[in-house]
Amino acid sequence: MLKFANLALLVLFPIAWFAPLMRAGLLPLFGLSEISVITGLQSLWESDVFLALLVTAFALFAPYLKTIGLALIHFGLLRRKVLPVLQILGKLAMADVFLIALYITLSKGVGVGRIEVAWGLYLFTGCILASILIGHFTEKPPRNDRIVS
Protein backbone atom coordinates (compact mmCIF):
# COMPACT_ATOMS: atom_id res chain seq x y z
CA MET A 1 0.00 0.00 0.00
CA LEU A 2 2.87 2.39 0.81
CA LYS A 3 4.32 1.79 -2.66
CA PHE A 4 1.16 2.97 -4.41
CA ALA A 5 0.64 5.96 -2.13
CA ASN A 6 4.23 7.02 -2.74
CA LEU A 7 3.90 6.55 -6.51
CA ALA A 8 0.75 8.71 -6.43
CA LEU A 9 2.88 11.50 -4.96
CA LEU A 10 5.04 11.43 -8.10
CA VAL A 11 1.94 12.64 -9.96
CA LEU A 12 0.44 14.83 -7.22
CA PHE A 13 3.54 16.91 -6.51
CA PRO A 14 3.74 18.44 -10.01
CA ILE A 15 0.00 19.16 -9.89
CA ALA A 16 0.49 20.90 -6.54
CA TRP A 17 3.33 23.01 -7.95
CA PHE A 18 1.09 24.45 -10.67
CA ALA A 19 -2.09 24.64 -8.55
CA PRO A 20 -3.01 28.03 -7.08
CA LEU A 21 -1.68 28.39 -3.52
CA MET A 22 -3.37 31.71 -2.96
CA ARG A 23 -5.14 34.55 -4.68
CA ALA A 24 -3.70 37.97 -4.00
CA GLY A 25 -4.66 41.50 -4.92
CA LEU A 26 -3.54 44.97 -3.93
CA LEU A 27 -6.96 46.42 -3.22
CA PRO A 28 -10.33 44.76 -2.70
CA LEU A 29 -11.73 46.54 -5.77
CA PHE A 30 -9.38 44.85 -8.24
CA GLY A 31 -9.34 41.21 -9.28
CA LEU A 32 -7.14 38.72 -7.51
CA SER A 33 -4.24 37.04 -9.29
CA GLU A 34 -3.48 33.40 -8.57
CA ILE A 35 -0.08 32.51 -7.20
CA SER A 36 1.32 29.00 -7.46
CA VAL A 37 4.67 27.55 -6.47
CA ILE A 38 5.85 27.90 -10.07
CA THR A 39 4.65 31.50 -10.57
CA GLY A 40 6.14 32.43 -7.21
CA LEU A 41 9.45 30.93 -8.26
CA GLN A 42 9.34 32.78 -11.57
CA SER A 43 8.99 36.11 -9.82
CA LEU A 44 11.68 35.18 -7.30
CA TRP A 45 14.16 34.38 -10.07
CA GLU A 46 13.68 37.93 -11.35
CA SER A 47 14.22 39.61 -7.98
CA ASP A 48 16.36 37.40 -5.69
CA VAL A 49 18.33 34.53 -7.20
CA PHE A 50 19.65 33.18 -3.88
CA LEU A 51 16.17 32.98 -2.35
CA ALA A 52 14.87 31.46 -5.60
CA LEU A 53 17.52 28.72 -5.37
CA LEU A 54 16.57 28.05 -1.76
CA VAL A 55 12.84 27.86 -2.44
CA THR A 56 13.41 25.72 -5.54
CA ALA A 57 15.41 23.27 -3.43
CA PHE A 58 12.76 23.20 -0.67
CA ALA A 59 9.61 23.21 -2.80
CA LEU A 60 10.62 21.15 -5.82
CA PHE A 61 13.76 19.10 -5.37
CA ALA A 62 13.54 18.02 -1.70
CA PRO A 63 10.05 16.46 -1.80
CA TYR A 64 10.51 14.90 -5.23
CA LEU A 65 13.92 13.41 -4.41
CA LYS A 66 12.50 12.01 -1.20
CA THR A 67 9.58 10.46 -3.07
CA ILE A 68 11.88 8.90 -5.66
CA GLY A 69 14.18 7.62 -2.89
CA LEU A 70 11.26 6.04 -1.03
CA ALA A 71 10.07 4.41 -4.25
CA LEU A 72 13.52 2.93 -4.79
CA ILE A 73 13.48 1.55 -1.23
CA HIS A 74 9.97 0.12 -1.68
CA PHE A 75 11.04 -1.72 -4.82
CA GLY A 76 14.28 -2.98 -3.26
CA LEU A 77 16.59 -0.85 -5.41
CA LEU A 78 17.98 1.26 -2.56
CA ARG A 79 19.04 0.29 0.96
CA ARG A 80 17.08 1.37 4.02
CA LYS A 81 20.22 3.04 5.39
CA VAL A 82 19.37 6.19 3.40
CA LEU A 83 16.04 6.67 5.19
CA PRO A 84 17.41 9.27 7.65
CA VAL A 85 18.60 11.41 4.74
CA LEU A 86 15.23 11.07 3.03
CA GLN A 87 13.45 12.11 6.23
CA ILE A 88 15.58 15.27 6.34
CA LEU A 89 14.49 16.05 2.77
CA GLY A 90 10.86 15.76 3.88
CA LYS A 91 11.43 18.15 6.75
CA LEU A 92 13.03 20.68 4.42
CA ALA A 93 9.95 20.52 2.20
CA MET A 94 7.72 21.10 5.24
CA ALA A 95 9.73 24.24 5.98
CA ASP A 96 8.58 25.58 2.63
CA VAL A 97 4.92 25.08 3.58
CA PHE A 98 5.59 26.87 6.86
CA LEU A 99 7.10 29.85 5.01
CA ILE A 100 4.10 30.10 2.68
CA ALA A 101 1.73 30.08 5.65
CA LEU A 102 3.87 32.69 7.40
CA TYR A 103 3.78 34.98 4.34
CA ILE A 104 0.00 34.67 4.14
CA THR A 105 -0.38 35.49 7.83
CA LEU A 106 1.97 38.48 7.64
CA SER A 107 0.36 39.92 4.54
CA LYS A 108 -3.13 39.58 6.03
CA GLY A 109 -1.92 41.40 9.13
CA VAL A 110 -0.63 44.38 7.12
CA GLY A 111 -4.10 44.99 5.70
CA VAL A 112 -2.97 46.67 2.46
CA GLY A 113 -4.07 43.97 0.09
CA ARG A 114 -6.28 40.96 0.08
CA ILE A 115 -5.18 37.31 0.15
CA GLU A 116 -7.30 34.21 -0.10
CA VAL A 117 -5.93 30.72 0.41
CA ALA A 118 -6.56 28.45 -2.59
CA TRP A 119 -6.89 24.69 -2.94
CA GLY A 120 -3.30 24.23 -4.10
CA LEU A 121 -1.94 25.12 -0.66
CA TYR A 122 -3.96 22.29 0.86
CA LEU A 123 -2.85 19.90 -1.89
CA PHE A 124 0.82 20.84 -1.50
CA THR A 125 0.62 20.58 2.31
CA GLY A 126 -1.19 17.25 2.03
CA CYS A 127 1.48 15.89 -0.32
CA ILE A 128 4.25 16.92 2.08
CA LEU A 129 2.45 15.43 5.09
CA ALA A 130 1.69 12.22 3.17
CA SER A 131 5.36 11.98 2.21
CA ILE A 132 6.39 12.37 5.85
CA LEU A 133 3.92 9.67 6.92
CA ILE A 134 5.00 7.30 4.14
CA GLY A 135 8.61 7.83 5.20
CA HIS A 136 7.69 7.17 8.83
CA PHE A 137 5.92 3.90 8.03
CA THR A 138 8.71 2.85 5.65
CA GLU A 139 11.17 3.39 8.48
CA LYS A 140 9.33 0.88 10.67
CA PRO A 141 9.11 -2.46 8.83
CA PRO A 142 5.98 -4.53 9.53
CA ARG A 143 6.18 -6.66 12.66
CA ASN A 144 6.02 -10.40 12.42
CA ASP A 145 4.00 -11.53 15.45
CA ARG A 146 4.31 -15.22 14.71
CA ILE A 147 6.49 -17.18 17.10
CA VAL A 148 8.77 -19.55 15.29
CA SER A 149 9.57 -22.71 17.23
C-alpha positions as CSV (number, residue, x, y, z in Angstrom):
1,M,0.0,0.0,0.0
2,L,2.9,2.4,0.8
3,K,4.3,1.8,-2.7
4,F,1.2,3.0,-4.4
5,A,0.6,6.0,-2.1
6,N,4.2,7.0,-2.7
7,L,3.9,6.5,-6.5
8,A,0.8,8.7,-6.4
9,L,2.9,11.5,-5.0
10,L,5.0,11.4,-8.1
11,V,1.9,12.6,-10.0
12,L,0.4,14.8,-7.2
13,F,3.5,16.9,-6.5
14,P,3.7,18.4,-10.0
15,I,0.0,19.2,-9.9
16,A,0.5,20.9,-6.5
17,W,3.3,23.0,-8.0
18,F,1.1,24.4,-10.7
19,A,-2.1,24.6,-8.6
20,P,-3.0,28.0,-7.1
21,L,-1.7,28.4,-3.5
22,M,-3.4,31.7,-3.0
23,R,-5.1,34.6,-4.7
24,A,-3.7,38.0,-4.0
25,G,-4.7,41.5,-4.9
26,L,-3.5,45.0,-3.9
27,L,-7.0,46.4,-3.2
28,P,-10.3,44.8,-2.7
29,L,-11.7,46.5,-5.8
30,F,-9.4,44.9,-8.2
31,G,-9.3,41.2,-9.3
32,L,-7.1,38.7,-7.5
33,S,-4.2,37.0,-9.3
34,E,-3.5,33.4,-8.6
35,I,-0.1,32.5,-7.2
36,S,1.3,29.0,-7.5
37,V,4.7,27.6,-6.5
38,I,5.8,27.9,-10.1
39,T,4.7,31.5,-10.6
40,G,6.1,32.4,-7.2
41,L,9.5,30.9,-8.3
42,Q,9.3,32.8,-11.6
43,S,9.0,36.1,-9.8
44,L,11.7,35.2,-7.3
45,W,14.2,34.4,-10.1
46,E,13.7,37.9,-11.3
47,S,14.2,39.6,-8.0
48,D,16.4,37.4,-5.7
49,V,18.3,34.5,-7.2
50,F,19.6,33.2,-3.9
51,L,16.2,33.0,-2.4
52,A,14.9,31.5,-5.6
53,L,17.5,28.7,-5.4
54,L,16.6,28.1,-1.8
55,V,12.8,27.9,-2.4
56,T,13.4,25.7,-5.5
57,A,15.4,23.3,-3.4
58,F,12.8,23.2,-0.7
59,A,9.6,23.2,-2.8
60,L,10.6,21.1,-5.8
61,F,13.8,19.1,-5.4
62,A,13.5,18.0,-1.7
63,P,10.0,16.5,-1.8
64,Y,10.5,14.9,-5.2
65,L,13.9,13.4,-4.4
66,K,12.5,12.0,-1.2
67,T,9.6,10.5,-3.1
68,I,11.9,8.9,-5.7
69,G,14.2,7.6,-2.9
70,L,11.3,6.0,-1.0
71,A,10.1,4.4,-4.2
72,L,13.5,2.9,-4.8
73,I,13.5,1.6,-1.2
74,H,10.0,0.1,-1.7
75,F,11.0,-1.7,-4.8
76,G,14.3,-3.0,-3.3
77,L,16.6,-0.8,-5.4
78,L,18.0,1.3,-2.6
79,R,19.0,0.3,1.0
80,R,17.1,1.4,4.0
81,K,20.2,3.0,5.4
82,V,19.4,6.2,3.4
83,L,16.0,6.7,5.2
84,P,17.4,9.3,7.7
85,V,18.6,11.4,4.7
86,L,15.2,11.1,3.0
87,Q,13.4,12.1,6.2
88,I,15.6,15.3,6.3
89,L,14.5,16.1,2.8
90,G,10.9,15.8,3.9
91,K,11.4,18.2,6.8
92,L,13.0,20.7,4.4
93,A,10.0,20.5,2.2
94,M,7.7,21.1,5.2
95,A,9.7,24.2,6.0
96,D,8.6,25.6,2.6
97,V,4.9,25.1,3.6
98,F,5.6,26.9,6.9
99,L,7.1,29.8,5.0
100,I,4.1,30.1,2.7
101,A,1.7,30.1,5.7
102,L,3.9,32.7,7.4
103,Y,3.8,35.0,4.3
104,I,0.0,34.7,4.1
105,T,-0.4,35.5,7.8
106,L,2.0,38.5,7.6
107,S,0.4,39.9,4.5
108,K,-3.1,39.6,6.0
109,G,-1.9,41.4,9.1
110,V,-0.6,44.4,7.1
111,G,-4.1,45.0,5.7
112,V,-3.0,46.7,2.5
113,G,-4.1,44.0,0.1
114,R,-6.3,41.0,0.1
115,I,-5.2,37.3,0.1
116,E,-7.3,34.2,-0.1
117,V,-5.9,30.7,0.4
118,A,-6.6,28.5,-2.6
119,W,-6.9,24.7,-2.9
120,G,-3.3,24.2,-4.1
121,L,-1.9,25.1,-0.7
122,Y,-4.0,22.3,0.9
123,L,-2.8,19.9,-1.9
124,F,0.8,20.8,-1.5
125,T,0.6,20.6,2.3
126,G,-1.2,17.2,2.0
127,C,1.5,15.9,-0.3
128,I,4.2,16.9,2.1
129,L,2.5,15.4,5.1
130,A,1.7,12.2,3.2
131,S,5.4,12.0,2.2
132,I,6.4,12.4,5.8
133,L,3.9,9.7,6.9
134,I,5.0,7.3,4.1
135,G,8.6,7.8,5.2
136,H,7.7,7.2,8.8
137,F,5.9,3.9,8.0
138,T,8.7,2.9,5.7
139,E,11.2,3.4,8.5
140,K,9.3,0.9,10.7
141,P,9.1,-2.5,8.8
142,P,6.0,-4.5,9.5
143,R,6.2,-6.7,12.7
144,N,6.0,-10.4,12.4
145,D,4.0,-11.5,15.4
146,R,4.3,-15.2,14.7
147,I,6.5,-17.2,17.1
148,V,8.8,-19.6,15.3
149,S,9.6,-22.7,17.2
